[in-house]
Amino acid sequence: MNKDYERLLNMLDEGKEVLVRIHLLPPPYGYYDVIAHTGIDNGRKFYSVGYGEVFDRETYLRQCEGLQLEIINEWI
């Protein structure tokens, strides 16, 4: 697993879905796995990991850092 959020954004921009792990609480209860993805809302591209829609890369990077997100796997 890694925390290369620029790579994550590039994969999402290529249309891939990426399995990620989010860390929120102290171990052993503090993480869960979700699919990071992109979509279109009212004609605007967004990024998401299950915490609402983020419409710009910088905000998404900060969200990933705050959630201590780790990349697990990617799909085409």
C-alpha positions as CSV (number, residue, x, y, z in Angstrom):
1,M,0.0,0.0,0.0
2,N,1.2,3.5,-0.6
3,K,0.3,7.2,-0.1
4,D,1.2,8.6,-3.6
5,Y,-1.9,10.8,-3.9
6,E,-0.7,12.4,-7.2
7,R,-0.5,8.9,-8.7
8,L,-4.0,8.3,-7.3
9,L,-5.3,11.4,-9.0
10,N,-3.7,10.5,-12.2
11,M,-5.3,7.0,-12.1
12,L,-8.7,8.5,-11.4
13,D,-8.2,11.0,-14.3
14,E,-7.5,8.0,-16.5
15,G,-11.0,6.6,-15.6
16,K,-9.7,3.9,-13.2
17,E,-11.4,2.9,-9.9
18,V,-9.0,2.4,-7.1
19,L,-9.4,0.4,-3.9
20,V,-8.2,2.6,-1.0
21,R,-7.9,2.2,2.8
22,I,-9.1,5.1,5.0
23,H,-7.7,5.4,8.6
24,L,-10.0,7.3,11.0
25,L,-9.8,5.8,14.5
26,P,-7.1,4.1,16.6
27,P,-6.2,0.5,15.7
28,P,-7.7,-2.1,15.4
29,Y,-11.0,-0.3,14.6
30,G,-9.8,2.7,12.7
31,Y,-9.8,1.8,9.0
32,Y,-12.1,0.6,6.2
33,D,-11.7,0.0,2.5
34,V,-13.6,2.0,-0.2
35,I,-13.5,2.6,-3.9
36,A,-12.0,6.0,-5.0
37,H,-13.6,7.2,-8.2
38,T,-14.6,10.1,-10.3
39,G,-17.9,11.2,-11.8
40,I,-19.8,14.1,-13.3
41,D,-22.2,16.3,-11.3
42,N,-24.0,19.1,-13.1
43,G,-21.4,19.0,-15.9
44,R,-18.4,19.2,-13.4
45,K,-15.9,16.5,-12.8
46,F,-15.6,15.4,-9.1
47,Y,-13.4,13.0,-7.1
48,S,-14.8,10.9,-4.3
49,V,-13.8,8.4,-1.6
50,G,-17.2,8.4,0.1
51,Y,-17.0,11.8,1.9
52,G,-18.9,13.9,-0.6
53,E,-17.8,15.2,-3.9
54,V,-14.6,17.2,-4.3
55,F,-14.3,19.3,-7.5
56,D,-10.6,20.3,-7.5
57,R,-7.4,18.4,-7.2
58,E,-5.9,20.4,-4.3
59,T,-8.9,19.9,-2.0
60,Y,-8.9,16.2,-2.9
61,L,-5.2,15.9,-2.0
62,R,-5.9,17.5,1.4
63,Q,-8.8,15.2,2.0
64,C,-6.6,12.2,1.2
65,E,-4.0,13.4,3.6
66,G,-6.5,14.1,6.4
67,L,-8.0,10.6,6.0
68,Q,-4.5,9.0,5.9
69,L,-5.7,7.3,2.7
70,E,-3.6,4.4,1.4
71,I,-3.8,3.0,-2.1
72,I,-4.5,-0.8,-2.1
73,N,-5.3,-1.7,-5.7
74,E,-6.5,-0.3,-9.0
75,W,-8.8,-1.5,-11.7
76,I,-9.3,-0.5,-15.3
